[in-house]
Amino acid sequence: MDFEKINELSENIILKIKEKRKSLGLSHENMAEELQISVSAYNKIERQETKLTVERLLQIQQILDFSISEIFNLKSENIYNQDLKDNSIGHQEVQNLYHDNRALTDKFIENLQAEVKYLRDLLAKK
């Protein structure tokens, strides 16, 4: 990932933080107090004069109560949640992959069935 893309992603994250903060009616003062930093330090984060660390991002995420997938625009269909009580590690991913590739799988099965029929016909002729 080049620096331009990183800067663009960083700008988008800060924009989402600002929008979420404003939608909740929180001021810079509220955020600074929750983060236990000065108002000036928080302003620098939103103006991108200070780099946003992972730790600080996680603190902000908890204060504003939104998900990491929301921050990074992750698509929910690519996120697999699984309860591992039944020791079926990876089962849901395999099932999702099967459904995603069902048309391809069906075509493969049809080709195999046609090949089996062809070979049986050859054997019947002999």
Secondary structure per residue as TSV (DSSP state, phi and psi in degrees):
chain	resnum	aa	ss	phi	psi
A	1	M	-	360.0	128.1
A	2	D	-	-83.5	167.8
A	3	F	H	-61.8	-33.9
A	4	E	H	-62.9	-43.9
A	5	K	H	-67.6	-37.9
A	6	I	H	-64.0	-44.4
A	7	N	H	-63.4	-40.0
A	8	E	H	-64.0	-43.5
A	9	L	H	-62.8	-43.1
A	10	S	H	-61.8	-43.6
A	11	E	H	-61.6	-41.5
A	12	N	H	-64.9	-39.0
A	13	I	H	-64.2	-46.9
A	14	I	H	-62.4	-40.9
A	15	L	H	-60.8	-42.3
A	16	K	H	-65.1	-38.0
A	17	I	H	-63.6	-46.3
A	18	K	H	-59.0	-48.4
A	19	E	H	-61.0	-44.1
A	20	K	H	-66.0	-43.1
A	21	R	H	-59.4	-46.6
A	22	K	H	-66.1	-39.4
A	23	S	H	-64.7	-27.1
A	24	L	T	-89.2	-3.0
A	25	G	T	73.8	25.1
A	26	L	-	-94.0	140.1
A	27	S	-	-94.2	172.7
A	28	H	H	-60.5	-35.8
A	29	E	H	-63.7	-42.9
A	30	N	H	-60.1	-46.2
A	31	M	H	-63.9	-44.8
A	32	A	H	-60.3	-42.4
A	33	E	H	-63.0	-46.2
A	34	E	H	-62.9	-37.2
A	35	L	H	-84.1	-7.1
A	36	Q	T	58.9	45.6
A	37	I	S	-132.3	171.8
A	38	S	-	-76.6	158.5
A	39	V	H	-60.7	-39.6
A	40	S	H	-59.8	-42.4
A	41	A	H	-64.6	-40.4
A	42	Y	H	-67.4	-41.4
A	43	N	H	-57.6	-39.0
A	44	K	H	-64.4	-34.0
A	45	I	H	-64.5	-48.4
A	46	E	H	-69.5	-26.1
A	47	R	T	-89.2	0.7
A	48	Q	T	60.8	32.2
A	49	E	S	-87.2	-19.9
A	50	T	S	-119.8	135.5
A	51	K	-	-69.4	138.6
A	52	L	-	-84.6	115.7
A	53	T	-	-81.1	163.0
A	54	V	H	-61.7	-42.6
A	55	E	H	-60.8	-44.8
A	56	R	H	-66.8	-39.7
A	57	L	H	-60.3	-41.8
A	58	L	H	-66.8	-36.7
A	59	Q	H	-64.5	-45.5
A	60	I	H	-63.1	-40.7
A	61	Q	H	-59.5	-40.2
A	62	Q	H	-70.3	-41.4
A	63	I	H	-63.2	-44.5
A	64	L	H	-86.2	-6.8
A	65	D	T	54.0	58.4
A	66	F	-	-137.7	160.6
A	67	S	-	-84.3	157.0
A	68	I	H	-63.2	-37.0
A	69	S	H	-62.8	-32.8
A	70	E	H	-67.9	-38.8
A	71	I	H	-65.4	-44.0
A	72	F	T	-96.2	8.1
A	73	N	T	57.9	40.7
A	74	L	-	-78.8	136.9
A	75	K	-	-80.9	133.2
A	76	S	G	-65.8	-24.8
A	77	E	G	-71.4	-12.4
A	78	N	G	-97.4	2.9
A	79	I	-	-107.9	123.4
A	80	Y	-	-109.0	120.5
A	81	N	-	-107.1	131.9
A	82	Q	-	-142.8	135.0
A	83	D	-	-88.0	120.2
A	84	L	G	-92.0	22.5
A	85	K	G	-65.6	-27.9
A	86	D	G	-96.5	14.5
A	87	N	S	58.0	28.2
A	88	S	-	-101.7	55.9
A	89	I	T	-59.4	127.3
A	90	G	T	82.2	-6.6
A	91	H	H	-59.0	-44.9
A	92	Q	H	-64.5	-39.7
A	93	E	H	-62.6	-42.9
A	94	V	H	-62.9	-43.1
A	95	Q	H	-62.9	-42.3
A	96	N	H	-64.7	-41.0
A	97	L	H	-62.7	-40.0
A	98	Y	H	-60.7	-47.3
A	99	H	H	-66.3	-37.0
A	100	D	H	-64.4	-33.1
A	101	N	T	-108.5	22.1
A	102	R	H	-59.2	-44.1
A	103	A	H	-61.1	-42.2
A	104	L	H	-65.1	-41.8
A	105	T	H	-63.1	-44.5
A	106	D	H	-61.2	-40.9
A	107	K	H	-64.5	-41.5
A	108	F	H	-61.9	-43.8
A	109	I	H	-63.3	-43.9
A	110	E	H	-58.8	-43.7
A	111	N	H	-62.6	-41.6
A	112	L	H	-65.7	-41.3
A	113	Q	H	-64.0	-39.5
A	114	A	H	-64.7	-39.2
A	115	E	H	-67.1	-40.9
A	116	V	H	-61.7	-44.7
A	117	K	H	-61.1	-43.6
A	118	Y	H	-60.4	-46.5
A	119	L	H	-66.4	-36.9
A	120	R	H	-65.5	-40.1
A	121	D	H	-63.1	-39.1
A	122	L	H	-62.9	-43.9
A	123	L	H	-64.9	-38.3
A	124	A	H	-65.4	-32.2
A	125	K	H	-71.8	-25.8
A	126	K	-	-86.0	360.0
